[in-house]
């Protein structure tokens, strides 16, 4: 088999796997994780059930892949911190803006949040739930570090502890993740939420 053919075959396999993940996300949202079947996913992707088993061991494996995909999106935002803003306070503000816009404007990410919040039993994936908790702790630690640096730089007042600032900002993010799907009329656009967060950050100066 030629090198070119091998490359095309590999690319096609990657595309098929991504198509199955997109199909699984859509099916899980429509039917719920428990009710969805591998046959449903195969039919939605216009592929065979054998194709599903070629790429995944089962529904649990698919869900973990979806989690990893969303986790990479989170990681990408935090990896860009150094390029956000010119100082720690500006970086903190831009980080919050990026997180909120990601929730609203990235459909895959938004769909994943809806899946994990409303379409799956929390106890079904203890290992992933532990990883999600660890991710939240990491996010809070980054926010706290930026808040501490902003205090030391004189950009914000020291009257509010950096740990409390971080917890408040994390509550905003978690709250938006839920309210976006249950009270969209209150927070219809990302700029609505960003304005509220900016008001809070400005109050710290």
N, C-alpha and C positions, 0 to 999 in steps of 0.2 A: 504494500500500500504506500502510495507516494506521501511525501511530507505535507503537501497541500491538501490532499484528501483527508489525512489524519487531523489536520488543523480544522477543516470544515466539519468533520465528524464531531470533534470535541466542542466546537462552537454550537453545533446543533443540539448536542446533549445539554449544554448549559442553558440554551434557550428553552428547551423542553422542560427542564427543571424549574426555571423561572416561571414559565407558563403554568405549570402545575401549582406552584406556590401562589400565584395570583388567583388561580381558580379556587384553591383551597380557602384562601382568605374570603373570597366572595361567597362561597358555599357555607363556610362557618358563620358568616354574618347573617346569611339568609335563613339558615336552618338551626343555628346553634351548633356548638362543637359536638355535643353528645349525639344529636340526631343525624348529623351528616355522616355519609359513608364514603368510602374510597371510590365506589362506583359513581356517586354524585360528582365527585371531583374530576374523575376521568371524563365523564360526559360533558361537564362544563368546559373542560379544556379541549374537548373534541379529540380525546386520546383514549387508548385502551387502559383497562385496569392493570394490565401487565406493565405498561409504561410507568404507572404510579409506583408499582412494586420495584421496578428497576432502579428508581431514584430514592425511594423511601421505604423504611421498614413498616410503616403504619401511620396512623393518625398522630400518635404522640410525636413521632419523628418529624412529621410535617409541621406540627405546632412549634416544636423547638426551633426548626429552621426559620419559621416566621418570627419567632422571638429574636433569634440571632440577627435577622435582617433589621428589625426595629432597633436592636441594641447598637448595631453599627451606625445607624442614623444618629442616635444619641451621642455616641463616641465622637462622630465627626464634628458635631457642634462644639463639644468641649475641646477637641483637638485644635480648633481654630481660635481659641481664646487669645493667644498672643497677637493675632492679627486684628482683634476687635478693639476699637477705641485707642486712645493715646495714654490713658492712665487707668489705675485700678477701678475707680468709680465708673469711668466710661466703659471699661471692659465688662463690669457687672451689669450695667444697663443694657449694653448690646447683647450680652449673653441671654438676658431675659427676653429681649426682643426676638432673638433667634429661636429660642425655645417656643415662644408663643406662636410665631409665624409657622414654625414647623408643624405644630399641632393643627393649625387651621388650613395651611396651604399645601401640605404634602399629603395627598390622598392616601397613599399606602400607609403612612405613619398614623394618620387619623383613623383609618380603618382598623389598624392594629389595636389602637387604644380602645376603640369601640368593642372589638372582639374580646379583649382581656377584661374589660370593665363590665360588659353586659351580656356576653354570649358564652361565658365559660364559668364553670364552678371553680372558685378560688382554690379549693383543697385538691383539685385534680393534679396540680403540678407543683408539688412542694419545692422541688429543686429549683424550678424557674422562679417561683415566688421568692425564694431566698436570694436569688441573683438580682431580682428586681429591687428587693429591699437594699441590697448592697449598692446597686446603682443609685438609688435615692440618697443613700448615705454619702456616696462619692460626690454627687451633685451638691449636697448641702455643705460638704467640706470645701469644695471649690468656691462656692458662694461666700462661705465664712472667711476663707483666706483672702478673697478679693475685698470683702468688707473691712477686714482688719488692715489691709494695705491702704485702703481708702481713708480710714481713720488716721493712720500714721502719716499719711500725706496731707492731712488737713482738709480733705475733700468733703468729708461728712463728720458730723459731731460724734463724740465718744459717749454721748448720753445713752445710746442704745447699744448693748453688747453685740459684737459681730455674729455670735451664735444665734441670737434672737433675730437678727436681720436675715440670716440664711434660712432659718426655719420659716419665717414669714414669707419669704420669696418662694420657697418650696411649696408652701401651702397654696400660694397663688397658682403655681403650675399644676399641682394635683387637682385643685378646684376647677381650673379651666378644663382639664382632661375630662372631668365628669359633667360639668355644666354645659359644655359644648353640645352634648347629646340630650340633655334633659331640660335645658332652659335656653335654647338657642336664641329665643327672642330677646333675652337680656344681654347676650354677648354675641351679636350677629357677625361681627367682623373682628379680625385680630387687633385692629387699631383701637377698638373699644377697650379691650383688655390692656393693651400697651399703655393707653392713656392713664388707666387706673394705677398700673405699676409705676409709671413715671411719677405720678402724684405722690405715691408712697416714698419712692427714692428721693424725690425733691424735698420731702418733709424731713429727711435725715440730715440735710445740709445745715 
